[in-house]
Protein backbone atom coordinates (compact mmCIF):
# COMPACT_ATOMS: atom_id res chain seq x y z
CA UNK A 1 0.00 0.00 0.00
CA UNK A 2 1.18 3.47 -0.88
CA UNK A 3 1.24 6.05 1.98
CA UNK A 4 0.59 8.89 -0.46
CA UNK A 5 -1.06 9.13 -3.87
CA UNK A 6 -0.86 12.07 -6.23
CA UNK A 7 -3.32 13.79 -8.53
CA UNK A 8 -2.09 16.12 -11.28
CA UNK A 9 -4.25 19.12 -12.09
CA UNK A 10 -4.11 22.07 -14.45
CA UNK A 11 -4.43 25.59 -13.04
CA UNK A 12 -7.64 25.98 -15.04
CA UNK A 13 -9.21 22.99 -13.25
CA UNK A 14 -7.90 24.04 -9.86
CA UNK A 15 -8.61 27.78 -9.94
CA UNK A 16 -10.80 28.31 -13.00
CA UNK A 17 -14.41 27.44 -13.74
CA UNK A 18 -14.61 24.40 -11.45
CA UNK A 19 -12.69 25.86 -8.47
CA UNK A 20 -11.50 22.38 -7.49
CA UNK A 21 -9.14 23.61 -4.77
CA UNK A 22 -11.62 25.94 -3.11
CA UNK A 23 -14.39 23.32 -3.31
CA UNK A 24 -12.08 20.41 -2.39
CA UNK A 25 -13.62 18.58 -5.33
CA UNK A 26 -12.65 15.56 -7.37
CA UNK A 27 -14.33 14.84 -10.69
CA UNK A 28 -14.98 11.28 -11.84
CA UNK A 29 -14.42 11.23 -15.61
CA UNK A 30 -16.30 9.07 -18.11
CA UNK A 31 -14.42 6.71 -20.40
CA UNK A 32 -14.72 9.15 -23.30
CA UNK A 33 -13.18 11.92 -21.19
CA UNK A 34 -10.06 9.89 -20.45
CA UNK A 35 -7.21 10.16 -22.94
CA UNK A 36 -6.83 6.48 -23.85
CA UNK A 37 -9.30 5.38 -26.58
CA UNK A 38 -8.92 1.81 -25.29
CA UNK A 39 -10.20 2.69 -21.81
CA UNK A 40 -12.44 -0.04 -20.49
CA UNK A 41 -12.03 -2.15 -23.60
CA UNK A 42 -13.39 -5.63 -23.12
CA UNK A 43 -12.48 -8.63 -25.26
CA UNK A 44 -16.12 -9.61 -25.61
CA UNK A 45 -16.93 -12.85 -27.39
CA UNK A 46 -20.21 -14.53 -28.30
CA UNK A 47 -20.45 -18.28 -27.70
CA UNK A 48 -23.84 -19.95 -27.52
CA UNK A 49 -26.48 -22.15 -29.04
CA UNK A 50 -29.17 -21.41 -31.61
CA UNK A 51 -31.54 -20.01 -28.95
CA UNK A 52 -29.28 -17.13 -27.92
CA UNK A 53 -28.05 -16.47 -31.46
CA UNK A 54 -31.60 -16.18 -32.74
CA UNK A 55 -32.47 -13.89 -29.83
CA UNK A 56 -29.35 -11.85 -30.56
CA UNK A 57 -30.59 -11.08 -34.08
CA UNK A 58 -34.15 -10.57 -32.84
CA UNK A 59 -32.78 -7.96 -30.46
CA UNK A 60 -30.80 -6.33 -33.28
CA UNK A 61 -33.79 -6.20 -35.62
CA UNK A 62 -36.02 -4.64 -32.95
CA UNK A 63 -33.40 -2.00 -32.12
CA UNK A 64 -33.06 -1.26 -35.84
CA UNK A 65 -36.84 -0.99 -36.06
CA UNK A 66 -36.88 1.60 -33.25
CA UNK A 67 -34.27 3.64 -35.13
CA UNK A 68 -36.35 3.36 -38.30
CA UNK A 69 -39.51 4.47 -36.47
CA UNK A 70 -37.66 7.58 -35.30
CA UNK A 71 -36.33 8.26 -38.79
CA UNK A 72 -39.83 8.04 -40.27
CA UNK A 73 -40.98 10.71 -37.82
CA UNK A 74 -37.94 13.00 -37.60
CA UNK A 75 -36.40 12.54 -41.05
CA UNK A 76 -33.37 14.86 -40.80
CA UNK A 77 -34.90 17.46 -38.46
CA UNK A 78 -33.81 15.95 -35.13
CA UNK A 79 -30.59 13.97 -34.78
CA UNK A 80 -31.10 10.31 -33.85
CA UNK A 81 -28.48 8.95 -31.44
CA UNK A 82 -27.87 5.69 -29.62
CA UNK A 83 -29.21 7.26 -26.44
CA UNK A 84 -32.70 7.00 -27.94
CA UNK A 85 -32.38 3.29 -28.87
CA UNK A 86 -33.74 0.99 -26.10
CA UNK A 87 -30.83 -1.45 -26.08
CA UNK A 88 -31.63 -2.66 -22.57
CA UNK A 89 -35.06 -3.85 -23.63
CA UNK A 90 -36.68 -3.02 -26.99
CA UNK A 91 -40.05 -4.07 -25.51
CA UNK A 92 -39.81 -2.23 -22.18
CA UNK A 93 -42.92 -1.15 -20.31
CA UNK A 94 -42.92 2.27 -21.95
CA UNK A 95 -43.37 0.81 -25.45
CA UNK A 96 -47.04 1.12 -26.40
CA UNK A 97 -49.10 -1.71 -27.82
CA UNK A 98 -49.07 -0.34 -31.37
CA UNK A 99 -45.27 -0.34 -31.44
CA UNK A 100 -45.17 -3.83 -29.91
CA UNK A 101 -47.52 -5.07 -32.63
CA UNK A 102 -45.28 -3.51 -35.30
CA UNK A 103 -42.22 -5.16 -33.75
CA UNK A 104 -44.00 -8.53 -33.81
CA UNK A 105 -44.95 -8.07 -37.44
CA UNK A 106 -41.42 -7.00 -38.42
CA UNK A 107 -39.90 -10.03 -36.69
CA UNK A 108 -42.42 -12.33 -38.38
CA UNK A 109 -41.69 -10.76 -41.77
CA UNK A 110 -37.90 -10.98 -41.39
CA UNK A 111 -37.88 -14.50 -40.00
CA UNK A 112 -40.32 -15.74 -42.63
CA UNK A 113 -37.29 -16.40 -44.82
CA UNK A 114 -35.84 -19.85 -44.18
CA UNK A 115 -32.39 -18.78 -45.32
CA UNK A 116 -32.11 -16.55 -42.26
CA UNK A 117 -32.85 -19.54 -40.01
CA UNK A 118 -30.20 -21.58 -41.82
CA UNK A 119 -27.69 -18.75 -41.51
CA UNK A 120 -28.20 -18.45 -37.74
CA UNK A 121 -27.99 -22.23 -37.40
CA UNK A 122 -24.71 -22.17 -39.32
CA UNK A 123 -23.24 -19.63 -36.88
CA UNK A 124 -24.44 -21.48 -33.78
CA UNK A 125 -23.26 -24.94 -34.86
CA UNK A 126 -19.67 -23.96 -35.55
CA UNK A 127 -18.80 -24.36 -31.88
CA UNK A 128 -16.32 -21.49 -31.93
CA UNK A 129 -16.36 -18.18 -30.11
CA UNK A 130 -17.26 -15.18 -32.26
CA UNK A 131 -15.53 -11.86 -31.65
CA UNK A 132 -16.27 -8.28 -32.64
CA UNK A 133 -15.19 -8.25 -36.27
CA UNK A 134 -16.93 -11.50 -37.11
CA UNK A 135 -20.12 -10.57 -35.29
CA UNK A 136 -20.17 -7.27 -37.19
CA UNK A 137 -19.86 -9.24 -40.45
CA UNK A 138 -22.87 -11.40 -39.51
CA UNK A 139 -24.89 -8.39 -38.39
CA UNK A 140 -24.28 -6.66 -41.73
CA UNK A 141 -25.69 -9.67 -43.56
CA UNK A 142 -28.81 -9.77 -41.36
CA UNK A 143 -29.10 -5.99 -41.67
CA UNK A 144 -29.38 -6.32 -45.45
CA UNK A 145 -32.42 -8.55 -44.90
CA UNK A 146 -33.97 -6.56 -42.04
CA UNK A 147 -33.98 -3.14 -43.73
CA UNK A 148 -36.32 -3.99 -46.63
CA UNK A 149 -38.49 -6.18 -44.38
CA UNK A 150 -38.95 -3.30 -41.92
CA UNK A 151 -39.77 -1.02 -44.84
CA UNK A 152 -42.32 -3.45 -46.21
CA UNK A 153 -44.17 -3.57 -42.87
CA UNK A 154 -44.07 0.18 -42.32
CA UNK A 155 -45.25 0.87 -45.87
CA UNK A 156 -48.11 -1.57 -45.39
CA UNK A 157 -49.27 0.56 -42.43
CA UNK A 158 -48.63 3.79 -44.39
CA UNK A 159 -45.86 4.85 -42.02
CA UNK A 160 -43.12 5.01 -44.65
CA UNK A 161 -42.66 5.32 -48.39
CA UNK A 162 -41.92 2.08 -50.18
CA UNK A 163 -38.37 1.29 -51.22
CA UNK A 164 -37.75 1.05 -54.95
CA UNK A 165 -37.62 -2.65 -55.86
CA UNK A 166 -38.05 -3.92 -52.29
CA UNK A 167 -38.50 -7.46 -53.61
CA UNK A 168 -35.19 -7.19 -55.44
CA UNK A 169 -33.52 -5.97 -52.20
CA UNK A 170 -34.89 -8.97 -50.29
CA UNK A 171 -33.75 -11.30 -53.05
CA UNK A 172 -30.23 -9.85 -52.90
CA UNK A 173 -30.25 -10.18 -49.11
CA UNK A 174 -31.25 -13.85 -49.35
CA UNK A 175 -28.45 -14.48 -51.83
CA UNK A 176 -26.05 -12.70 -49.50
CA UNK A 177 -27.07 -14.94 -46.59
CA UNK A 178 -26.62 -18.07 -48.71
CA UNK A 179 -23.18 -16.99 -49.89
CA UNK A 180 -22.14 -15.98 -46.36
CA UNK A 181 -23.24 -19.37 -45.01
CA UNK A 182 -21.19 -21.12 -47.68
CA UNK A 183 -18.20 -18.89 -46.92
CA UNK A 184 -18.39 -19.67 -43.18
CA UNK A 185 -18.49 -23.41 -43.85
CA UNK A 186 -15.66 -23.18 -46.38
CA UNK A 187 -13.55 -21.17 -43.94
CA UNK A 188 -14.06 -23.75 -41.19
CA UNK A 189 -13.20 -26.57 -43.56
CA UNK A 190 -10.07 -24.76 -44.73
CA UNK A 191 -8.92 -24.06 -41.19
CA UNK A 192 -9.47 -27.67 -40.18
CA UNK A 193 -7.38 -28.91 -43.13
CA UNK A 194 -4.58 -26.50 -42.23
CA UNK A 195 -4.61 -27.23 -38.53
CA UNK A 196 -5.89 -23.78 -37.57
CA UNK A 197 -9.07 -24.78 -35.75
CA UNK A 198 -7.54 -24.25 -32.32
CA UNK A 199 -6.16 -20.82 -33.14
CA UNK A 200 -8.73 -18.68 -31.38
CA UNK A 201 -8.19 -15.41 -33.22
CA UNK A 202 -7.83 -16.70 -36.77
CA UNK A 203 -11.43 -15.84 -37.60
CA UNK A 204 -11.10 -12.38 -36.11
CA UNK A 205 -8.13 -11.56 -38.30
CA UNK A 206 -9.95 -12.68 -41.43
CA UNK A 207 -13.13 -10.74 -40.63
CA UNK A 208 -11.10 -7.68 -39.65
CA UNK A 209 -9.83 -7.57 -43.23
CA UNK A 210 -13.40 -7.88 -44.55
CA UNK A 211 -14.65 -5.05 -42.33
CA UNK A 212 -11.67 -2.91 -43.27
CA UNK A 213 -12.57 -3.36 -46.93
CA UNK A 214 -16.17 -2.30 -46.22
CA UNK A 215 -14.93 0.76 -44.34
CA UNK A 216 -12.65 1.71 -47.23
CA UNK A 217 -15.43 1.32 -49.77
CA UNK A 218 -17.68 3.54 -47.64
CA UNK A 219 -14.96 6.22 -47.54
CA UNK A 220 -14.57 5.97 -51.30
CA UNK A 221 -18.33 6.40 -51.78
CA UNK A 222 -18.28 9.49 -49.56
CA UNK A 223 -15.28 10.90 -51.36
CA UNK A 224 -16.92 10.38 -54.74
CA UNK A 225 -20.17 11.97 -53.59
CA UNK A 226 -22.19 8.75 -53.84
CA UNK A 227 -23.11 9.02 -50.17
CA UNK A 228 -24.37 12.23 -48.58
CA UNK A 229 -23.02 12.42 -45.04
CA UNK A 230 -25.26 15.41 -44.41
CA UNK A 231 -28.16 12.92 -44.24
CA UNK A 232 -27.05 11.82 -40.78
CA UNK A 233 -30.22 10.04 -39.70
CA UNK A 234 -30.58 8.14 -42.95
CA UNK A 235 -26.96 7.01 -42.75
CA UNK A 236 -27.35 6.14 -39.07
CA UNK A 237 -30.14 3.71 -39.89
CA UNK A 238 -29.03 2.31 -43.23
CA UNK A 239 -25.21 2.33 -43.01
CA UNK A 240 -23.78 2.98 -39.56
CA UNK A 241 -26.12 0.86 -37.44
CA UNK A 242 -24.31 -2.54 -37.63
CA UNK A 243 -20.90 -1.26 -36.50
CA UNK A 244 -22.47 1.02 -33.90
CA UNK A 245 -24.51 -1.83 -32.46
CA UNK A 246 -21.40 -3.94 -31.88
CA UNK A 247 -19.82 -1.08 -29.95
CA UNK A 248 -22.91 -0.22 -27.91
CA UNK A 249 -24.18 -3.70 -27.07
CA UNK A 250 -21.56 -4.16 -24.35
CA UNK A 251 -23.63 -1.79 -22.20
CA UNK A 252 -25.76 -4.84 -21.35
CA UNK A 253 -22.81 -6.53 -19.68
CA UNK A 254 -21.53 -4.00 -17.16
CA UNK A 255 -22.74 -0.63 -15.85
CA UNK A 256 -21.13 2.58 -17.03
CA UNK A 257 -18.19 3.51 -14.84
CA UNK A 258 -16.29 6.68 -14.05
CA UNK A 259 -12.77 7.16 -12.75
CA UNK A 260 -10.77 9.62 -10.68
CA UNK A 261 -7.13 9.10 -11.58
CA UNK A 262 -4.10 9.23 -9.28
CA UNK A 263 -0.50 8.07 -9.46
CA UNK A 264 2.07 6.86 -6.97
CA UNK A 265 4.86 8.81 -8.73
CA UNK A 266 4.97 12.61 -8.64
CA UNK A 267 8.34 12.87 -10.39
CA UNK A 268 7.68 11.52 -13.90
CA UNK A 269 8.39 14.29 -16.42
CA UNK A 270 6.07 12.78 -19.07
CA UNK A 271 3.19 12.66 -16.58
CA UNK A 272 3.86 16.25 -15.58
CA UNK A 273 3.87 17.20 -19.24
CA UNK A 274 0.58 15.44 -20.02
CA UNK A 275 -1.52 15.80 -16.88
CA UNK A 276 0.27 18.73 -15.26
CA UNK A 277 -0.34 21.04 -18.23
CA UNK A 278 3.25 21.02 -19.52
CA UNK A 279 4.58 21.50 -15.96
CA UNK A 280 2.47 24.66 -15.56
CA UNK A 281 -0.02 22.94 -13.26
CA UNK A 282 0.34 21.37 -9.84
CA UNK A 283 0.23 17.98 -8.19
CA UNK A 284 -2.00 17.35 -5.17
CA UNK A 285 -0.50 15.05 -2.53
CA UNK A 286 -3.15 12.95 -0.75
CA UNK A 287 -2.84 10.73 2.27
CA UNK A 288 -3.97 7.20 1.45
CA UNK A 289 -5.89 6.16 4.54
CA UNK A 290 -6.20 2.48 5.39
CA UNK A 291 -9.43 0.67 6.19
CA UNK A 292 -9.71 -3.11 6.42
CA UNK A 293 -6.27 -3.47 4.87
CA UNK A 294 -7.10 -1.34 1.81
CA UNK A 295 -6.02 2.16 0.77
CA UNK A 296 -9.00 4.51 0.67
CA UNK A 297 -9.93 8.16 0.27
CA UNK A 298 -12.85 9.56 2.24
CA UNK A 299 -15.29 11.39 0.00
CA UNK A 300 -18.70 13.00 0.13
CA UNK A 301 -20.49 12.07 -3.11
CA UNK A 302 -23.69 10.83 -4.68
CA UNK A 303 -24.02 7.16 -3.85
CA UNK A 304 -27.76 6.53 -4.04
CA UNK A 305 -31.09 7.82 -5.21
CA UNK A 306 -34.30 8.61 -3.37
CA UNK A 307 -37.65 8.47 -5.14
CA UNK A 308 -38.69 11.65 -3.35
CA UNK A 309 -35.42 13.60 -3.07
CA UNK A 310 -33.39 12.41 -6.04
CA UNK A 311 -29.60 12.01 -5.71
CA UNK A 312 -28.44 11.29 -2.16
CA UNK A 313 -24.97 12.42 -1.06
CA UNK A 314 -23.21 10.52 1.69
CA UNK A 315 -19.76 10.20 3.16
CA UNK A 316 -18.05 7.07 1.83
CA UNK A 317 -14.64 5.44 1.83
CA UNK A 318 -13.67 4.82 -1.80
CA UNK A 319 -11.01 2.21 -2.43
CA UNK A 320 -7.92 2.86 -4.52
CA UNK A 321 -7.24 0.18 -7.15
CA UNK A 322 -3.92 -0.10 -8.94
CA UNK A 323 -4.14 -0.11 -12.73
CA UNK A 324 -2.80 -3.31 -14.28
CA UNK A 325 -0.70 -2.90 -17.41
CA UNK A 326 -0.76 -5.86 -19.78
CA UNK A 327 -0.72 -6.83 -23.43
CA UNK A 328 -4.33 -8.04 -23.55
CA UNK A 329 -7.72 -7.29 -22.07
CA UNK A 330 -10.13 -9.30 -19.95
CA UNK A 331 -12.22 -11.76 -22.00
CA UNK A 332 -15.97 -11.74 -21.35
CA UNK A 333 -18.58 -14.25 -22.51
CA UNK A 334 -21.44 -11.99 -23.65
CA UNK A 335 -24.35 -14.43 -23.49
CA UNK A 336 -23.38 -15.55 -19.96
CA UNK A 337 -22.49 -12.09 -18.60
CA UNK A 338 -25.64 -10.00 -19.07
CA UNK A 339 -25.35 -8.82 -15.48
CA UNK A 340 -26.71 -5.34 -16.04
CA UNK A 341 -30.15 -6.71 -16.91
CA UNK A 342 -32.79 -8.07 -14.51
CA UNK A 343 -33.10 -11.85 -14.59
CA UNK A 344 -36.63 -11.60 -15.99
CA UNK A 345 -35.44 -9.61 -19.02
CA UNK A 346 -32.45 -11.90 -19.56
CA UNK A 347 -34.75 -14.90 -19.64
CA UNK A 348 -37.38 -13.24 -21.84
CA UNK A 349 -35.10 -11.54 -24.38
CA UNK A 350 -32.01 -13.74 -24.45
CA UNK A 351 -32.06 -17.15 -22.78
CA UNK A 352 -35.48 -18.49 -23.82
CA UNK A 353 -36.80 -19.15 -27.33
CA UNK A 354 -40.25 -18.18 -28.57
CA UNK A 355 -41.47 -21.73 -27.95
CA UNK A 356 -40.04 -21.85 -24.40
CA UNK A 357 -36.79 -23.73 -25.06
CA UNK A 358 -33.98 -22.81 -22.67
CA UNK A 359 -30.51 -21.98 -23.88
CA UNK A 360 -27.42 -23.73 -22.56
CA UNK A 361 -26.33 -20.23 -21.51
CA UNK A 362 -29.32 -19.75 -19.22
CA UNK A 363 -29.00 -19.32 -15.48
CA UNK A 364 -30.75 -21.89 -13.33
CA UNK A 365 -31.72 -19.08 -10.95
CA UNK A 366 -30.17 -15.91 -9.58
CA UNK A 367 -26.41 -15.41 -9.68
CA UNK A 368 -24.59 -17.66 -7.23
CA UNK A 369 -22.09 -16.09 -4.83
CA UNK A 370 -19.28 -17.43 -7.01
CA UNK A 371 -20.82 -16.04 -10.21
CA UNK A 372 -21.46 -12.71 -8.50
CA UNK A 373 -17.85 -12.48 -7.31
CA UNK A 374 -16.50 -13.37 -10.76
CA UNK A 375 -18.80 -10.83 -12.42
CA UNK A 376 -17.54 -7.92 -10.30
CA UNK A 377 -13.94 -9.10 -10.45
CA UNK A 378 -14.08 -8.95 -14.25
CA UNK A 379 -15.81 -5.57 -14.07
CA UNK A 380 -13.01 -4.15 -11.94
CA UNK A 381 -10.40 -5.66 -14.25
CA UNK A 382 -12.05 -4.07 -17.29
CA UNK A 383 -12.06 -0.66 -15.57
CA UNK A 384 -8.46 -0.87 -14.35
CA UNK A 385 -6.60 -2.53 -17.23
CA UNK A 386 -4.52 -0.58 -19.72
CA UNK A 387 -2.02 -1.59 -22.36
CA UNK A 388 1.61 -1.86 -21.31
CA UNK A 389 2.42 1.36 -23.21
CA UNK A 390 0.87 3.30 -20.29
CA UNK A 391 2.87 1.62 -17.52
CA UNK A 392 4.97 4.76 -16.91
CA UNK A 393 1.88 6.40 -15.36
CA UNK A 394 1.88 4.02 -12.34
CA UNK A 395 -1.80 4.83 -11.97
CA UNK A 396 -4.29 4.19 -9.19
CA UNK A 397 -8.03 4.76 -9.58
CA UNK A 398 -11.16 5.44 -7.65
CA UNK A 399 -14.13 3.95 -9.54
CA UNK A 400 -17.84 4.74 -9.25
CA UNK A 401 -20.65 3.13 -11.19
CA UNK A 402 -24.42 3.07 -11.21
CA UNK A 403 -27.28 1.22 -12.82
CA UNK A 404 -28.84 2.35 -16.10
CA UNK A 405 -26.53 5.35 -16.41
CA UNK A 406 -27.29 6.99 -13.05
CA UNK A 407 -24.06 9.02 -13.15
CA UNK A 408 -24.29 10.20 -16.75
CA UNK A 409 -24.98 13.77 -15.65
CA UNK A 410 -21.50 15.29 -14.96
CA UNK A 411 -22.68 17.23 -11.88
CA UNK A 412 -23.47 13.90 -10.18
CA UNK A 413 -19.84 12.83 -10.53
CA UNK A 414 -18.31 15.61 -8.44
CA UNK A 415 -17.11 14.42 -5.02
CA UNK A 416 -15.59 16.39 -2.14
CA UNK A 417 -12.62 15.26 -0.05
CA UNK A 418 -11.67 16.11 3.51
CA UNK A 419 -9.13 18.92 3.67
CA UNK A 420 -7.25 16.91 6.32
CA UNK A 421 -6.47 14.29 3.63
CA UNK A 422 -4.72 16.81 1.37
CA UNK A 423 -1.17 16.63 2.75
CA UNK A 424 0.36 19.18 0.39
CA UNK A 425 0.68 20.72 -3.07
CA UNK A 426 3.61 20.41 -5.47
CA UNK A 427 4.20 23.31 -7.85
CA UNK A 428 5.33 22.42 -11.38
CA UNK A 429 8.55 23.72 -12.86
CA UNK A 430 6.59 26.19 -15.00
CA UNK A 431 3.83 27.13 -12.55
CA UNK A 432 3.38 30.92 -12.68
CA UNK A 433 4.07 32.99 -9.56
CA UNK A 434 0.58 34.51 -9.66
CA UNK A 435 -0.94 31.04 -9.69
CA UNK A 436 1.24 29.97 -6.77
CA UNK A 437 0.09 33.00 -4.77
CA UNK A 438 -3.56 32.32 -5.56
CA UNK A 439 -3.16 28.74 -4.35
CA UNK A 440 -1.36 29.85 -1.20
CA UNK A 441 -4.17 32.27 -0.31
CA UNK A 442 -6.83 29.54 -0.68
CA UNK A 443 -4.78 27.14 1.45
CA UNK A 444 -4.24 29.85 4.07
CA UNK A 445 -7.99 30.30 4.43
CA UNK A 446 -8.60 26.58 4.62
CA UNK A 447 -5.88 26.04 7.21
CA UNK A 448 -7.43 28.78 9.35
CA UNK A 449 -10.88 27.20 8.93
CA UNK A 450 -9.67 23.69 9.79
CA UNK A 451 -7.02 24.75 12.33
CA UNK A 452 -4.13 23.17 10.46
CA UNK A 453 -0.51 24.26 10.64
CA UNK A 454 1.06 21.22 9.01
CA UNK A 455 0.19 21.85 5.35
CA UNK A 456 3.21 21.55 3.05
CA UNK A 457 4.19 23.16 -0.23
CA UNK A 458 6.71 21.61 -2.58
CA UNK A 459 8.53 22.61 -5.74
CA UNK A 460 9.33 20.29 -8.64
CA UNK A 461 12.72 20.95 -10.23
CA UNK A 462 15.21 19.33 -12.58
CA UNK A 463 18.08 17.67 -10.72
CA UNK A 464 20.98 17.80 -13.19
CA UNK A 465 23.16 15.44 -11.18
CA UNK A 466 20.44 12.76 -11.37
CA UNK A 467 19.05 13.79 -14.77
CA UNK A 468 15.48 13.58 -13.48
CA UNK A 469 12.66 15.53 -11.84
CA UNK A 470 12.92 15.90 -8.06
CA UNK A 471 10.64 17.51 -5.49
CA UNK A 472 11.78 19.75 -2.64
CA UNK A 473 9.72 20.89 0.33
CA UNK A 474 9.38 24.68 0.57
CA UNK A 475 10.04 24.73 4.29
CA UNK A 476 9.70 28.49 4.72
CA UNK A 477 6.10 28.47 3.50
CA UNK A 478 4.33 27.71 6.75
CA UNK A 479 0.81 28.70 7.78
CA UNK A 480 0.69 30.46 11.14
CA UNK A 481 -2.36 29.94 13.36
CA UNK A 482 -1.57 32.57 15.98
CA UNK A 483 -4.96 33.17 17.59
CA UNK A 484 -4.20 36.86 18.21
CA UNK A 485 -3.25 37.59 14.61
CA UNK A 486 -4.68 36.70 11.21
CA UNK A 487 -3.37 33.47 9.76
CA UNK A 488 -0.28 34.07 7.69
CA UNK A 489 1.91 32.21 5.23
CA UNK A 490 5.46 33.18 6.14
Order of alpha helices (4+ residues) and beta strands (2+ residues): beta-alpha-alpha-beta-beta-alpha-alpha-alpha-alpha-alpha-alpha-alpha-alpha-beta-alpha-beta-beta-beta-beta-beta-beta-beta-alpha-alpha-beta-beta-beta-beta-alpha-beta-beta-beta-beta
